[in-house]
Every structure is written in structure tokens, then in C-alpha cells.
Amino acid sequence: MTIGFATAALLARDISGSDTQSGFVQTSQVLGAAVASYLLARLMSRRGRRAGLVTGYVIGGCGSLLAVAGGVAESMPLLLVGAAMLGATSAANNSSRYAATDLAADGSRARALSIVVWASTIGAVAGPNLTGFAAWVARHLSLPELTGPFAVGTVGILVAGLVLFVALRPDPLQLARQAAEVPVVTHTSWRNAFAVVGERPLLVAAMVIMAGAHAAMIMVMVMTPLHMAHGGADIEIIGMVISVHVLGMFAFAPLAGFLTDRVGRAPAAMAGATLLLVALTVAAASPEGASWQVFVGLFLLGLGWSFSTVAGSTLITDNAPLESRADIQGLADLVMGLSAAGASALSGVIVDTWGFPALSLIACLLPTAVGVAAYAAARRAPVVVEA
């Protein structure tokens, strides 16, 4: 997935000829991930984690190929549809963290979840640094250079789906339900998921934490390659910055998980909000091109996202009843994705109108909301979920 992040905005700009439209491909991918999150969650609720995760990877692999076709045909509609389908892979990646909590004890849920997030580090960091190799592959296949990351990414996505199809047995969600003697789920509905969330304020707070952090991260991250390209930074340097960013997102997740279990969900989320505010302030001070500010700002942006997401995701799992847990987790990811899609769509317009520093400062409103939600969660006694 991350191999395409560094070049998606550049490919969209080349096809459309507009900086404003350069953010649309990421918006399409984020929106696709949001919708897929809930649809895959409903499938997992009925058929188990394996069915939902594998389906997400297959759809995403097909979408990645369609994005390549869009680049070859210089067609924004094809590129946007492919990006939306590719979002199913993001949804599957996000859902995999919840699979780690299905059989985890209450006191170690955050650590179990964070290990899955941490396991993404190698691919997430290596991906953007493979942009040079991907461009070489594209040239040898007579493809546009900026489609190379999507072509190479397709292989990784389909291999991941195959590994899950073969190895994720028995299914952890089905095992957890059997152990708790929860009846087999044959029907899921939006109405039931919303009803449960409405009855549990901590679920609402958790969703605000996750949505605010994710929107802030996406809003600035998608425009960073363009900001750097305007200052003459080459694709390899841009890839390095994105790698540093995803290093912050994933590599320190076990620390976020440990602190979330040790000091509590709300304090960890507050720490994430603070890191995000610092990150956005530093990013706002970065000049065009390559600079230490953009490296530091994007790293801290990823780290703040990690703390907020681990804490918020664990808070969701703590307070969602087992029989509807997958649906509520999917709903949380849907809200998170829709918020990020809106932020991504606005990012191109804001940068085109006022510039990247203004974008970073405006984005500070989002971690402020995260901090308020974390404070509200801290004032409420935790809900003990009966199996």
C-alpha cells in the first residue's frame, strides 16, 4: 500500500494537470477504504475474519491493476475507481488489528493489537523506498513511470491475501464466540450497530479519537509529496520522508500498546493528540523541498497517529459486546475513513489556495478534538463487557 503513497498525488497531477485534483486519488482511496471497512466487517461478522480479510485483498489487488490502467490511458476516472477499490486493502489491513484482540485477555488487548500494527513496519517503511525500483519496473514494462508503484504493489497485495487464505485457520473471531457461547451471527444491520454505539458514550469518544487522528494524518500526509516536489525534491527523497512517516506510524506501536494497557486508554489518546499538535506545528514551518522540518514533522505525525489509533481501537474493543463487535469495529473504521476522505478532499483545495503551512495549521483543529474526546473518556468509568 505505502509504495503508492509517495507517487499517487504526482500521478494524479500529471494526468489532470491540476494541483487541486492531485488530492482526489487519495480521497478516492480513503473513501473506498471507509465503505469497504463496514462491508467487510459485516462479512466478518457472519463468516469470520479470514473471509473478510481475503476478500479485501483480492478487491484491492484488482483496484491496483485498474490504477495502472488509468495511468496508461491517462484517465482520471479509471485512476479514481482503481484507487477506491484499492481502499479495500486498507480496510483489510485495518481490520487485521482487531483480529489480534479476538482471543486476547482484557489487560493485554492494546499490546496484542499493537503487535499487528508493528508487524506492518517492514513493508510500510520499505514500500516508499522502492519507488526507484518500481519506476525501473515500469520502464521495462513500457508503463508510465509513476504507475510502477501500483504495479509492484499489486504483487504484494495478492501474496498477502494468499497467505491469509492458507494460514488464518482456525478463525479467531469464531473461536472467541464459541468460547463465550455466543450464538452464531446470521444477520447484521447498521441500525443495531448505531443503537449500541448510542447507548455507550465511550464508543462515541473512541470513534472521535480515531477519526480525528486519522483525518489529521491523511490531510497533511497526502499533500507532503506535492509540497516537496514544488521545492525540487526528487522522488527518492520524497519516498524517504514517507518512509520516516510510516516508521512513526507503525514501528513504535508496541510502546503505544504498552502505555495504553499500563496507564489507560484515555491518557494514551491524550498523548497522541499532543504529538499530533507538535507535528503539525513543525510541518507548518517546513519550506518547500526537502528539510529537517518535514522529516521531523511527518515522523511525529505518524507517532501521534499510532498512539491515538491504538488507544481508540482498544477502547472500541473494550466497550463493544462480542456478538456485534465486528460490526461496531467496522463502523468505527467507516467513520474514521469518511472523516479522512473529507480531510483529503479539502487538503488539495487548501494547499492550492493558501499553501501547505496553512493546511498544517488548519489541521490542528482535529487533534484538538481528539484531546477533548480523550478527556471526556477519562471522566467516565470504563464499561465492562460481558462475553
PLY file of the C-alpha trace (Angstrom):
ply
format ascii 1.0
element vertex 387
property float x
property float y
property float z
element edge 386
property int vertex1
property int vertex2
end_header
0.00 0.00 0.00
2.58 2.59 1.05
4.62 2.15 -2.13
1.91 4.10 -3.93
1.51 6.87 -1.35
4.63 8.73 -2.43
3.56 8.96 -6.09
-0.26 8.88 -6.12
-0.65 12.66 -5.89
2.07 13.17 -8.52
0.39 10.75 -10.94
-2.98 12.45 -10.45
-1.39 15.86 -11.02
0.27 14.70 -14.25
-2.98 13.24 -15.59
-5.25 16.11 -14.54
-2.80 18.99 -14.82
-4.17 20.40 -11.56
-2.73 20.61 -8.05
-6.28 20.81 -6.71
-7.19 17.45 -8.27
-3.95 15.85 -7.10
-5.57 15.02 -3.76
-8.58 13.33 -5.35
-6.87 9.97 -5.88
-6.05 9.70 -2.18
-9.56 10.89 -1.35
-10.98 8.14 -3.54
-8.77 5.53 -1.87
-9.69 6.71 1.61
-13.39 6.84 0.74
-13.18 3.34 -0.73
-11.49 2.14 2.44
-14.22 3.69 4.55
-17.04 1.96 2.69
-15.13 -1.32 2.48
-14.43 -1.23 6.23
-18.07 -1.62 7.13
-18.94 -4.02 4.30
-16.01 -6.29 5.17
-16.93 -6.07 8.86
-20.43 -7.32 8.07
-18.91 -10.20 6.11
-16.56 -10.99 9.00
-19.43 -10.88 11.47
-21.16 -13.67 9.53
-18.24 -15.65 8.05
-15.25 -14.84 10.26
-12.11 -12.73 9.96
-10.50 -14.81 7.18
-13.34 -14.34 4.70
-13.40 -10.58 5.16
-9.64 -10.05 5.08
-9.04 -12.18 1.98
-11.91 -10.50 0.14
-10.42 -7.10 0.91
-7.03 -8.06 -0.51
-8.49 -9.53 -3.70
-10.57 -6.42 -4.39
-7.59 -4.20 -3.60
-5.29 -6.12 -5.93
-7.76 -5.68 -8.78
-8.03 -1.99 -7.96
-4.28 -1.56 -8.08
-4.20 -3.03 -11.58
-7.01 -0.69 -12.61
-4.99 2.26 -11.30
-2.14 1.19 -13.58
-4.59 1.12 -16.48
-5.72 4.62 -15.55
-2.14 5.84 -15.69
-1.54 4.22 -19.07
-4.77 5.65 -20.51
-4.25 8.99 -18.74
-7.77 8.60 -17.40
-8.67 10.18 -14.06
-11.94 8.19 -13.80
-10.08 4.88 -14.15
-7.43 6.00 -11.67
-10.06 7.09 -9.15
-12.09 3.88 -9.45
-8.92 1.83 -9.06
-7.91 3.86 -6.02
-11.35 3.33 -4.47
-11.06 -0.44 -4.96
-7.52 -0.31 -3.57
-9.10 1.11 -0.45
-10.43 -2.37 0.30
-6.85 -3.40 1.03
-6.51 -0.54 3.52
-9.74 -1.69 5.12
-8.43 -5.25 5.39
-5.16 -4.01 6.87
-7.06 -2.01 9.47
-9.35 -4.92 10.31
-6.41 -7.23 10.88
-5.51 -5.32 14.06
-8.87 -6.23 15.55
-8.29 -9.91 14.77
-5.41 -9.81 17.26
-7.79 -8.80 20.06
-10.37 -11.54 19.49
-8.61 -14.01 21.80
-6.58 -11.54 23.90
-7.14 -11.05 27.64
-8.69 -7.73 28.69
-5.46 -6.47 30.26
-3.34 -7.13 27.16
-5.66 -6.12 24.34
-3.76 -2.97 23.42
-0.46 -4.82 23.28
-1.94 -7.59 21.12
-3.43 -5.02 18.76
-0.22 -3.01 18.64
1.87 -6.04 17.66
-0.17 -6.39 14.46
0.29 -2.67 13.77
4.03 -3.04 14.43
4.26 -6.02 12.07
3.39 -3.65 9.24
6.64 -1.73 9.78
8.86 -3.59 7.32
6.52 -3.32 4.36
5.31 0.15 5.28
8.81 1.60 5.55
10.29 -0.33 2.64
7.41 0.48 0.30
8.10 4.18 -0.35
11.81 3.44 -0.74
11.02 1.02 -3.56
9.75 3.84 -5.76
13.02 3.86 -7.71
12.80 0.10 -8.29
9.12 0.43 -9.18
9.95 3.12 -11.74
12.56 0.77 -13.24
9.95 -2.00 -13.47
7.52 0.40 -15.14
10.09 1.44 -17.75
10.88 -2.18 -18.58
7.17 -2.93 -18.94
6.71 0.17 -21.10
4.41 1.71 -18.49
4.34 5.32 -17.29
6.97 5.65 -14.57
4.55 6.79 -11.87
2.36 3.69 -12.34
5.24 1.46 -11.27
4.42 1.59 -7.53
0.88 0.38 -8.23
2.13 -2.45 -10.45
4.65 -3.64 -7.84
2.14 -3.16 -5.03
-0.33 -5.48 -6.75
2.03 -8.40 -6.24
2.42 -7.75 -2.52
-1.33 -7.34 -2.00
-2.24 -10.62 -3.70
0.53 -12.52 -1.88
-0.79 -11.21 1.46
-4.29 -12.39 0.56
-2.99 -15.84 -0.33
-1.08 -16.16 2.96
-4.19 -15.28 4.97
-6.34 -17.67 2.96
-3.96 -20.54 3.72
-2.73 -19.72 7.23
-5.51 -17.97 9.17
-7.09 -21.16 10.47
-8.95 -21.61 12.77
-10.71 -18.27 12.62
-10.04 -16.17 15.78
-13.41 -14.38 15.86
-15.35 -17.62 15.52
-13.19 -19.22 18.23
-13.86 -16.31 20.60
-17.59 -16.59 20.05
-17.54 -20.34 20.57
-15.58 -19.95 23.81
-18.07 -17.36 25.07
-21.04 -19.42 23.84
-22.29 -16.51 21.73
-24.93 -17.58 19.18
-23.87 -17.75 15.53
-24.49 -14.39 13.83
-26.70 -14.77 10.75
-27.82 -11.16 10.32
-26.13 -7.80 10.81
-27.51 -4.30 10.45
-26.50 -0.67 10.57
-29.38 0.01 12.93
-28.11 -2.41 15.57
-24.55 -1.07 15.39
-25.70 2.55 15.72
-28.03 1.60 18.59
-25.20 0.00 20.57
-22.92 3.00 19.97
-25.68 5.38 21.05
-26.04 3.52 24.34
-22.30 3.64 25.13
-20.70 7.13 25.24
-17.21 5.64 25.43
-17.72 4.17 21.96
-18.57 7.65 20.67
-15.45 9.09 22.30
-13.32 6.31 20.82
-14.65 7.00 17.33
-13.88 10.71 17.65
-10.34 9.87 18.78
-9.75 7.55 15.84
-11.45 9.75 13.24
-9.74 12.97 14.34
-6.26 11.46 14.41
-6.66 9.70 11.07
-8.09 12.76 9.34
-5.25 14.96 10.60
-2.66 12.46 9.44
-4.18 11.96 5.98
-4.81 15.68 5.46
-1.14 16.58 5.72
0.48 13.35 4.53
-1.20 13.34 1.10
-0.01 16.87 0.32
3.55 16.42 1.57
4.90 14.87 -1.69
3.48 17.80 -3.66
4.88 20.33 -1.16
8.31 18.75 -1.52
8.09 18.43 -5.31
7.37 22.16 -5.59
10.77 22.77 -3.99
12.59 20.42 -6.36
12.82 17.31 -4.15
13.22 14.16 -6.23
11.10 11.05 -5.90
13.68 9.16 -3.81
13.83 11.91 -1.16
10.04 12.10 -1.11
9.97 8.34 -0.61
12.36 8.66 2.33
10.10 11.20 4.03
7.07 8.95 3.61
9.14 6.05 4.99
10.05 8.09 8.08
6.36 8.95 8.45
5.20 5.33 8.32
8.05 4.38 10.65
6.42 6.67 13.20
3.03 5.13 12.45
3.99 1.50 12.91
7.42 0.91 14.46
6.55 2.30 17.90
3.10 0.73 18.11
4.21 -1.75 20.83
5.19 1.23 23.01
1.77 2.75 22.38
0.15 -0.58 23.23
2.16 -0.98 26.44
1.28 2.51 27.64
-2.37 2.08 26.66
-2.59 -1.06 28.80
-0.47 0.44 31.59
-1.79 4.00 32.02
-5.16 3.70 30.34
-6.86 4.31 27.02
-7.69 8.00 27.57
-4.21 9.14 28.73
-2.61 7.36 25.76
-5.04 9.11 23.41
-4.19 12.46 25.03
-0.50 11.76 24.41
-1.35 11.06 20.78
-3.24 14.35 20.45
-0.27 16.25 21.90
2.16 14.60 19.48
-0.12 15.45 16.55
-0.27 19.11 17.55
3.53 19.31 17.80
3.89 17.51 14.46
1.55 19.86 12.64
3.26 22.93 14.08
6.66 21.69 12.90
5.28 20.74 9.47
3.78 24.21 9.08
7.29 25.65 9.43
8.78 23.48 6.67
9.90 25.20 3.45
9.20 23.67 0.04
11.53 20.84 -0.94
13.49 18.67 1.50
14.04 20.00 5.02
14.55 18.73 8.54
11.16 20.17 9.48
9.30 17.98 7.02
11.20 14.87 8.19
10.56 15.58 11.89
7.00 16.77 11.36
5.97 13.72 9.35
7.63 11.35 11.82
5.79 12.89 14.77
2.58 12.92 12.73
2.89 9.15 12.35
3.75 8.67 16.01
0.76 10.70 17.19
-1.48 8.72 14.86
-0.11 5.48 16.34
-0.85 6.43 19.95
-4.32 7.73 19.13
-5.27 4.79 16.92
-4.06 2.08 19.30
-5.82 3.75 22.23
-9.04 4.41 20.31
-9.18 0.94 18.76
-8.68 -0.70 22.14
-11.38 1.50 23.66
-13.74 0.33 20.89
-12.98 -3.33 21.59
-13.31 -2.86 25.37
-16.81 -1.47 25.09
-18.37 -3.35 22.17
-20.36 -6.52 23.00
-18.87 -9.64 21.44
-21.91 -10.52 19.33
-21.77 -7.17 17.50
-18.10 -6.32 17.99
-17.04 -6.81 14.36
-19.89 -4.59 13.14
-19.01 -1.81 15.58
-15.32 -2.05 14.73
-16.26 -1.75 11.07
-18.50 1.22 11.83
-15.61 2.89 13.68
-13.33 2.39 10.69
-16.08 3.70 8.40
-16.35 6.91 10.43
-12.57 7.16 10.52
-12.35 6.71 6.77
-15.12 9.15 5.90
-13.50 11.80 8.08
-10.17 11.23 6.38
-11.78 11.31 2.93
-13.30 14.69 3.67
-9.99 15.97 5.01
-8.14 14.64 1.97
-10.59 16.31 -0.42
-10.15 19.63 1.36
-6.37 19.36 1.52
-5.79 19.97 -2.18
-8.11 22.98 -2.20
-6.45 24.46 0.90
-2.93 23.98 -0.45
-3.90 25.41 -3.83
-5.47 28.46 -2.15
-3.34 29.20 0.93
-0.39 26.81 0.81
0.98 23.89 2.81
1.74 25.83 6.05
-1.89 26.95 6.26
-3.03 23.36 5.72
-0.90 22.16 8.64
-2.22 24.87 10.97
-5.86 24.31 9.99
-5.36 20.59 10.63
-4.55 21.41 14.28
-8.30 21.60 14.89
-8.51 17.82 14.51
-6.10 16.71 17.28
-7.76 19.33 19.48
-10.99 17.36 19.04
-9.06 14.17 19.83
-7.88 15.67 23.11
-11.40 16.75 24.07
-12.76 13.26 23.35
-9.96 11.66 25.36
-10.71 13.97 28.29
-14.39 13.04 28.10
-13.47 9.34 28.07
-11.22 9.80 31.10
-14.13 11.19 33.10
-16.26 8.10 32.54
-15.85 4.77 34.30
-14.84 2.00 31.85
-17.60 -0.29 30.66
-17.04 -3.94 31.49
-18.19 -6.04 28.57
-19.77 -9.35 29.39
-18.85 -12.08 26.94
0 1
1 2
2 3
3 4
4 5
5 6
6 7
7 8
8 9
9 10
10 11
11 12
12 13
13 14
14 15
15 16
16 17
17 18
18 19
19 20
20 21
21 22
22 23
23 24
24 25
25 26
26 27
27 28
28 29
29 30
30 31
31 32
32 33
33 34
34 35
35 36
36 37
37 38
38 39
39 40
40 41
41 42
42 43
43 44
44 45
45 46
46 47
47 48
48 49
49 50
50 51
51 52
52 53
53 54
54 55
55 56
56 57
57 58
58 59
59 60
60 61
61 62
62 63
63 64
64 65
65 66
66 67
67 68
68 69
69 70
70 71
71 72
72 73
73 74
74 75
75 76
76 77
77 78
78 79
79 80
80 81
81 82
82 83
83 84
84 85
85 86
86 87
87 88
88 89
89 90
90 91
91 92
92 93
93 94
94 95
95 96
96 97
97 98
98 99
99 100
100 101
101 102
102 103
103 104
104 105
105 106
106 107
107 108
108 109
109 110
110 111
111 112
112 113
113 114
114 115
115 116
116 117
117 118
118 119
119 120
120 121
121 122
122 123
123 124
124 125
125 126
126 127
127 128
128 129
129 130
130 131
131 132
132 133
133 134
134 135
135 136
136 137
137 138
138 139
139 140
140 141
141 142
142 143
143 144
144 145
145 146
146 147
147 148
148 149
149 150
150 151
151 152
152 153
153 154
154 155
155 156
156 157
157 158
158 159
159 160
160 161
161 162
162 163
163 164
164 165
165 166
166 167
167 168
168 169
169 170
170 171
171 172
172 173
173 174
174 175
175 176
176 177
177 178
178 179
179 180
180 181
181 182
182 183
183 184
184 185
185 186
186 187
187 188
188 189
189 190
190 191
191 192
192 193
193 194
194 195
195 196
196 197
197 198
198 199
199 200
200 201
201 202
202 203
203 204
204 205
205 206
206 207
207 208
208 209
209 210
210 211
211 212
212 213
213 214
214 215
215 216
216 217
217 218
218 219
219 220
220 221
221 222
222 223
223 224
224 225
225 226
226 227
227 228
228 229
229 230
230 231
231 232
232 233
233 234
234 235
235 236
236 237
237 238
238 239
239 240
240 241
241 242
242 243
243 244
244 245
245 246
246 247
247 248
248 249
249 250
250 251
251 252
252 253
253 254
254 255
255 256
256 257
257 258
258 259
259 260
260 261
261 262
262 263
263 264
264 265
265 266
266 267
267 268
268 269
269 270
270 271
271 272
272 273
273 274
274 275
275 276
276 277
277 278
278 279
279 280
280 281
281 282
282 283
283 284
284 285
285 286
286 287
287 288
288 289
289 290
290 291
291 292
292 293
293 294
294 295
295 296
296 297
297 298
298 299
299 300
300 301
301 302
302 303
303 304
304 305
305 306
306 307
307 308
308 309
309 310
310 311
311 312
312 313
313 314
314 315
315 316
316 317
317 318
318 319
319 320
320 321
321 322
322 323
323 324
324 325
325 326
326 327
327 328
328 329
329 330
330 331
331 332
332 333
333 334
334 335
335 336
336 337
337 338
338 339
339 340
340 341
341 342
342 343
343 344
344 345
345 346
346 347
347 348
348 349
349 350
350 351
351 352
352 353
353 354
354 355
355 356
356 357
357 358
358 359
359 360
360 361
361 362
362 363
363 364
364 365
365 366
366 367
367 368
368 369
369 370
370 371
371 372
372 373
373 374
374 375
375 376
376 377
377 378
378 379
379 380
380 381
381 382
382 383
383 384
384 385
385 386
